[in-house]
Amino acid sequence: MKKLFLLLALMCLMFFSAHATIIYVNPNAPQGGDGTTWATAFSDLNIAVSNTDSEVVDSLFLATGTFYITGTLQFLYNNVVIKGGYDAVSNIQNGYTIIDGADTYQIFHLYALDSTSSMDHLILQNGNSNSGGAMSVLLSSFTISDVVFKDNFAFNNAGALYNYQTDDMTYKDVSFLNNHANGLGGAIYNQEAEVNLVGAFFNGNVANYGGGIYNHQSSSNIYNSVIVNNSANSSGGVIFNSWISQLRIENSTVYNNQAGSNGAVINNAHELDITIKNSVFYANAASSTEIISGPGTINSQSSNNAADDISGLFGSSLNLVDLSGSSEYLVFENSNNILGDDDIISDDDGLFPAFGSPLINAGLNNTVLVEDIVGNNRIADGLVDIGAYEYQGVVSSNEFDVDDIELCDVWTDNNGLVYLKNNASEIGSVTVYSSLGHLIFNTQICAGETIQLTSCLNSGLYVIEFLVNKNREINKVVVNY
């Protein structure tokens, strides 16, 4: 009897597995397809969703292009795999699929989905609803990756994403761009939810409270993330925490966020347990200048952070690097160009640590992360860096001069000695770094003066930074005795 039961169970499993299908959807396909191949793909995403089977885990393969939905795409107790960005000819996933809510519809409503579900390579834009402009996720636990939430709107809360009673819901390599909520949570509203954000990018999200995230009785974990240019009209430029919540921020870069009143980055309405580790906070502002405002506790796990304002609650974390006297261009590679020339998170981003940045090798190595936000090895030189980016010891150019003038001359004589002459008409500053960005020494040099730099240098490659009146020139030199 036991063998018969096992045989019947196996047959049932084979039956259901056999009926799990791939449904192909292409916004450029002719109407009338049945979704069984790319050649006969559905052209209407709403129709394709209505053809998924609630009894099995169907897969929706979406071609590149834009779908304009005619109603919210709902999956209720209906696990599904949604994969965007396919080339309908080669069947290779090499891009993104755009799903547009036409400023009228919430794009996805997901209820009671488990770890067999997933979603990736989508751009969800122009969604609109009372709460959760692009998506609401309720009582679910699965992973969403490589998804961009942009230009979504909520009349009340959660400009892009509403999480309710989720369990270990994970969002990996996701971006939240220019989402807006009239009430709470410009990008995300978490209610009684457990949420993990890994490699997230927040830029330009706005709400009344919690420009990026609003947490209500929730647990939020943020790793390897870049959070910039978000704002709250009232409190919590990035995060507003209400009631008893937990918050963890690790190896993240938080830059230039604003709050109208309290908490340039975080505002707590009630007691909160906070862990912040290996993260940098710079150029964030509020009328009350503290990075973190309100009640709460920075727990004993918090360590090795960097900030240009260490007042208030944040100042109680261990091994805090004070950046209040550090110029921005000595902390970051080029904060005026956050995403670099390619306009995506990549190796040319401007918030990488600059040569000799105090962020380099200043973190705590008991990190759970093996890669930084762009996929580089997280520990590149024995010690982890502070922030979302790990400095790789690469000298990007021989010279950088914002005004295209010769600020200084650098040369090596026949004996291998290195000299620098100040060509400017005022006092300059000379800083020498190792090729890995470690500070060797700093000195001042008068107008027209020439100094010899190698008296305290061993043989090797060095970076020489010359600063005068906010202009900068960088040279590489090789010392070889």
C-alpha positions in Angstrom: 0.0 0.0 0.0 2.8 2.4 0.8 4.5 1.8 -2.5 1.1 2.4 -4.3 0.7 5.7 -2.4 4.2 6.8 -3.4 3.5 5.8 -7.0 0.2 7.8 -7.1 2.0 10.8 -5.6 4.7 10.7 -8.2 2.2 10.4 -11.0 0.3 13.5 -9.6 3.6 15.4 -9.5 4.4 14.4 -13.1 0.9 15.4 -14.2 1.1 18.9 -12.7 4.7 19.4 -13.9 3.8 18.4 -17.4 1.1 21.1 -17.5 3.3 23.9 -16.3 3.9 25.9 -19.5 5.9 28.8 -20.9 3.6 31.5 -22.2 5.3 33.8 -24.8 4.2 37.5 -25.0 5.5 40.0 -27.4 4.1 43.6 -27.7 5.1 43.7 -31.3 3.4 40.4 -32.3 0.2 40.4 -34.4 -3.1 39.9 -32.6 -4.6 36.4 -32.3 -1.6 34.4 -31.0 -2.0 31.6 -28.5 1.3 32.2 -26.6 2.8 28.8 -27.2 5.8 30.0 -29.2 7.5 33.3 -30.0 6.0 33.0 -33.5 2.5 32.7 -32.1 3.0 35.0 -29.0 0.3 36.9 -27.3 0.5 40.6 -28.0 -1.7 41.6 -25.0 -0.2 41.1 -21.6 -3.5 41.2 -19.8 -4.8 38.4 -22.0 -1.6 36.4 -21.4 -1.9 36.7 -17.6 -5.6 35.5 -17.8 -4.3 32.4 -19.5 -2.0 31.3 -16.6 -3.0 28.3 -14.6 -3.4 28.7 -10.8 -2.7 25.0 -10.2 0.9 25.1 -11.5 3.8 27.6 -11.8 3.6 28.9 -15.3 6.3 31.1 -16.8 5.7 34.3 -18.7 8.5 35.1 -21.2 8.2 38.7 -22.3 9.9 40.2 -25.3 11.6 43.6 -25.2 9.4 46.5 -26.0 6.5 48.2 -24.1 3.2 46.8 -22.9 0.5 49.3 -22.1 -1.8 47.4 -19.7 -5.6 47.8 -19.7 -6.0 46.8 -16.1 -4.0 45.6 -13.1 -2.1 42.3 -13.6 -3.2 40.1 -10.7 -1.8 36.9 -9.3 -3.8 35.6 -6.3 -2.6 32.3 -4.9 -1.2 31.8 -8.4 2.6 31.3 -8.4 4.3 32.5 -11.5 7.7 33.2 -13.0 7.9 36.4 -15.1 11.0 37.0 -17.1 11.4 40.1 -19.3 13.9 41.3 -21.8 13.8 38.5 -24.3 14.8 38.8 -28.0 11.9 37.1 -29.7 14.1 35.8 -32.5 17.1 34.4 -30.6 15.2 33.6 -27.4 18.0 35.2 -25.4 17.3 37.4 -22.4 19.5 40.5 -23.1 17.4 43.5 -22.2 14.4 44.8 -20.3 10.6 44.7 -20.9 8.7 47.9 -20.1 5.2 47.6 -18.5 3.4 50.9 -18.5 0.5 51.7 -16.3 -0.5 54.7 -18.4 -0.8 56.8 -15.3 -4.1 55.0 -14.6 -3.5 51.4 -13.3 -1.5 49.8 -10.6 0.7 47.4 -12.6 0.9 44.3 -10.4 -1.2 43.0 -7.4 0.5 39.9 -6.0 -1.2 37.9 -3.2 0.1 34.8 -1.4 3.0 33.9 -3.7 5.8 31.6 -2.5 9.4 31.0 -3.3 8.5 29.2 -6.6 7.6 32.6 -8.0 10.1 35.1 -9.3 10.3 38.2 -11.5 13.2 39.8 -13.4 14.3 42.2 -16.2 11.3 44.5 -16.1 10.8 48.3 -16.1 7.5 49.2 -14.3 6.6 52.8 -15.1 3.7 55.2 -14.8 1.7 53.1 -12.4 -1.0 54.8 -10.4 -3.1 53.7 -7.4 -4.1 54.7 -3.9 -1.3 52.7 -2.4 1.5 50.9 -4.3 1.7 52.9 -7.5 3.4 50.1 -9.4 3.0 47.0 -7.2 1.4 45.6 -4.1 2.8 42.4 -2.5 0.7 40.8 0.2 1.5 37.7 2.3 4.2 36.6 0.0 7.8 35.3 0.1 9.9 35.3 -3.1 12.6 37.2 -5.0 12.3 40.1 -7.5 15.5 41.0 -9.3 16.7 43.4 -12.0 13.5 45.4 -11.9 13.2 49.2 -12.3 10.4 51.1 -10.6 10.2 54.5 -12.2 7.8 57.5 -12.4 5.0 55.8 -10.4 2.5 57.6 -8.2 0.3 56.8 -5.2 -2.4 59.1 -4.1 -1.9 57.9 -0.5 1.1 55.7 0.3 3.9 53.7 -1.4 4.7 55.6 -4.6 6.1 52.4 -6.2 5.8 49.3 -3.9 3.6 48.3 -1.0 4.6 45.3 1.1 2.1 43.8 3.5 2.8 40.9 5.9 5.6 39.6 3.6 8.0 37.1 4.9 11.7 37.4 3.8 10.6 39.2 0.6 13.8 40.0 -1.3 14.4 42.7 -3.9 17.8 42.3 -5.6 19.5 44.7 -8.0 16.4 46.9 -8.2 16.1 50.6 -8.8 13.5 53.1 -7.6 13.6 56.2 -9.6 11.4 59.4 -9.3 8.4 57.7 -7.6 6.0 59.9 -5.6 3.5 59.4 -2.8 1.3 62.1 -1.4 1.5 60.5 2.0 4.0 57.9 3.2 6.9 56.2 1.5 7.9 57.8 -1.8 9.2 54.5 -3.1 8.2 51.8 -0.6 5.7 51.4 2.2 6.3 48.3 4.4 3.5 47.3 6.8 4.1 44.4 9.2 6.6 43.1 6.6 10.0 41.6 6.4 11.9 43.0 3.4 15.4 42.6 2.1 16.9 45.1 -0.3 20.2 44.0 -1.9 22.0 46.2 -4.4 19.2 48.7 -4.6 19.4 52.1 -6.1 17.1 54.9 -4.8 17.1 58.2 -6.7 14.7 61.1 -6.7 11.8 59.6 -4.7 9.5 62.0 -2.8 6.8 61.7 -0.1 5.5 63.7 2.8 7.1 61.2 5.3 9.8 58.8 4.3 11.1 60.0 0.9 12.4 56.5 0.1 10.9 54.1 2.6 8.2 54.1 5.3 8.3 51.3 7.8 5.3 50.4 10.0 6.0 47.5 12.4 8.4 46.1 9.8 11.9 44.7 9.5 14.0 46.2 6.7 17.4 45.1 5.7 19.4 47.2 3.2 22.7 45.9 1.8 25.1 47.2 -0.9 22.7 50.0 -1.8 23.1 53.6 -3.1 20.5 56.0 -1.9 20.6 59.5 -3.3 18.5 62.6 -3.9 15.4 61.5 -2.1 13.3 63.9 -0.1 10.5 64.1 2.5 8.4 67.3 2.7 8.3 66.7 6.4 10.4 64.0 8.1 12.7 61.1 7.2 14.5 62.1 3.9 15.2 58.4 3.2 13.4 56.4 5.9 10.6 57.0 8.3 10.0 54.4 11.0 6.7 54.2 12.9 5.9 51.9 15.8 8.2 49.1 16.7 10.4 48.2 13.7 13.9 46.9 13.0 16.3 48.5 10.5 19.7 47.2 9.2 21.9 49.2 6.8 25.1 47.6 5.6 27.8 48.6 3.1 25.6 51.4 1.6 26.1 54.9 0.4 23.6 57.5 1.4 24.1 60.9 -0.3 22.3 64.2 -0.7 18.9 63.3 0.7 16.7 66.0 2.2 14.0 66.4 4.8 11.9 69.5 5.5 12.0 69.0 9.2 13.5 66.1 11.1 15.8 63.3 10.1 17.9 64.0 7.0 18.2 60.3 6.5 16.1 58.5 9.2 13.3 59.7 11.4 11.9 57.5 14.2 8.5 58.1 15.6 8.9 55.4 18.2 11.6 53.2 19.8 13.6 51.4 17.1 16.5 48.9 17.0 19.0 50.0 14.4 22.1 48.3 13.0 24.3 50.4 10.7 27.6 49.0 9.5 30.2 49.9 6.9 28.0 52.7 5.5 28.7 56.3 4.5 26.4 59.3 5.0 27.3 62.5 3.2 25.7 65.8 2.2 22.3 64.9 3.7 20.3 67.8 5.1 17.3 68.7 7.2 16.2 71.7 9.2 17.1 69.6 12.2 20.6 68.6 11.0 20.9 65.2 12.6 21.2 62.2 10.3 19.0 60.2 12.6 16.3 61.9 14.7 13.8 60.6 17.2 13.9 57.8 19.8 15.7 54.6 19.2 19.0 52.7 19.8 22.0 52.3 17.6 22.9 48.7 18.8 26.3 47.3 19.6 26.6 45.6 16.1 26.8 49.1 14.5 30.3 49.9 13.6 32.8 51.3 11.0 30.5 53.9 9.5 31.5 57.3 8.0 29.5 60.6 8.1 30.0 64.3 7.7 27.6 64.9 10.7 28.2 62.7 13.8 25.8 64.5 16.1 22.9 62.9 17.9 22.0 59.3 17.9 24.3 58.3 15.0 27.3 59.4 16.9 27.0 56.4 19.3 28.1 53.9 16.7 31.6 52.4 17.1 34.7 53.3 15.1 33.0 56.2 13.4 34.9 58.0 10.6 34.3 61.7 10.9 34.1 63.2 7.4 33.1 66.7 8.6 36.5 68.1 7.6 36.8 66.1 4.4 36.1 67.8 1.1 33.7 65.9 -1.1 36.1 65.4 -4.0 38.5 63.7 -1.5 35.8 61.2 -0.4 34.2 60.3 -3.7 35.6 59.9 -7.2 33.1 62.4 -8.8 29.9 63.1 -6.9 28.7 65.5 -9.6 28.3 62.5 -11.9 26.7 59.8 -9.7 26.0 57.3 -12.5 29.0 58.1 -14.7 28.8 58.3 -18.4 26.6 55.2 -19.0 23.8 56.4 -16.7 23.6 53.0 -14.9 25.1 51.5 -11.8 28.6 50.4 -13.1 32.3 50.8 -12.6 32.4 54.4 -13.7 30.0 55.7 -11.0 31.0 58.9 -9.3 30.4 57.6 -5.7 33.3 55.2 -5.8 35.9 56.1 -3.2 38.4 58.6 -4.5 42.2 58.1 -4.4 43.1 58.1 -0.7 39.5 58.3 0.4 39.0 57.7 4.1 36.4 55.1 3.1 39.1 52.8 1.7 39.9 49.8 4.0 38.0 51.4 6.8 35.2 48.8 7.2 34.7 45.8 9.4 35.4 42.5 7.6 32.7 40.4 9.2 30.4 41.4 6.3 27.9 39.0 4.8 28.6 40.4 1.3 31.0 38.9 -1.2 30.5 41.5 -4.0 29.9 45.2 -4.1 27.0 46.8 -5.9 28.6 46.5 -9.3 29.9 42.9 -8.8 33.5 43.6 -7.8 35.0 41.5 -5.0 33.9 43.1 -1.8 37.3 42.8 -0.1 39.9 44.0 -2.6 42.9 44.8 -0.4 42.6 42.8 2.8 40.0 45.1 4.4 36.5 46.0 3.3 35.7 49.5 2.3 32.9 51.7 3.7 30.0 52.2 1.3 28.4 50.4 -1.6 31.5 50.5 -3.8 34.7 48.6 -3.2 37.8 50.6 -4.4 39.7 48.3 -6.8 43.1 50.1 -6.9 42.7 51.2 -10.5 44.1 54.6 -11.5 41.6 55.8 -14.1 43.7 58.5 -15.9 47.0 60.2 -15.8 45.5 63.7 -15.3 42.2 65.3 -14.4 42.0 69.1 -14.4 38.5 70.7 -14.2 39.7 73.9 -16.0 42.0 72.2 -18.5 45.0 74.3 -17.4 48.4 73.0 -16.4 48.3 73.5 -12.6 51.6 71.9 -12.0 54.5 70.1 -13.7 55.6 66.7 -12.5 58.8 65.0 -13.7 61.4 62.4 -12.8 65.2 63.1 -13.1 68.0 60.7 -14.1 68.3 59.5 -10.5 64.7 58.5 -10.2 63.7 61.5 -8.0 60.2 63.0 -8.6 59.7 66.7 -8.5 56.6 68.9 -8.6 56.4 72.6 -9.5 53.4 74.7 -8.7 52.5 76.7 -11.8 49.6 78.5 -10.1 49.8 82.0 -8.6 48.7 80.9 -5.2 49.4 78.2 -2.5 48.5 74.7 -3.5 48.2 71.3 -1.8 50.1 68.2 -2.8 48.8 64.7 -1.7 50.6 61.5 -2.5 48.7 58.1 -2.6 49.8 54.6 -3.2 48.3 52.9 -6.3 45.7 51.3 -4.0 44.6 54.8 -2.9 46.2 54.8 0.5 47.3 58.2 1.8 51.1 58.5 2.0 51.5 62.2 2.8 50.2 65.7 2.3 52.0 69.0 2.1 51.5 72.6 1.0 53.5 74.3 -1.8 53.9 78.0 -2.5 53.2 79.7 -5.8 56.0 79.0 -8.3 57.8 76.6 -5.8 59.4 73.3 -6.8 59.6 70.5 -4.3 61.1 67.0 -4.3 58.5 64.3 -3.4 60.4 61.0 -3.2 62.5 61.3 0.0 59.9 59.2 1.9 58.8 56.9 -1.0 59.9 53.4 -1.8 60.0 52.1 -5.4 56.5 51.7 -6.9 53.6 53.4 -8.5 52.1 56.5 -6.9 49.3 58.9 -7.5 50.0 62.6 -7.0 47.1 64.9 -6.5 47.6 68.7 -6.8 44.8 71.1 -5.6 44.7 74.8 -5.9 41.6 77.0 -5.5 39.2 73.9 -5.9 40.9 72.9 -9.2 42.5 69.4 -9.3 45.2 67.7 -11.3 46.2 64.1 -10.9 49.4 62.5 -12.2 50.8 58.9 -12.0 54.5 58.5 -11.4 56.8 55.5 -11.0 59.5 55.6 -8.4 62.4 53.3 -9.3 65.6 53.7 -7.4 
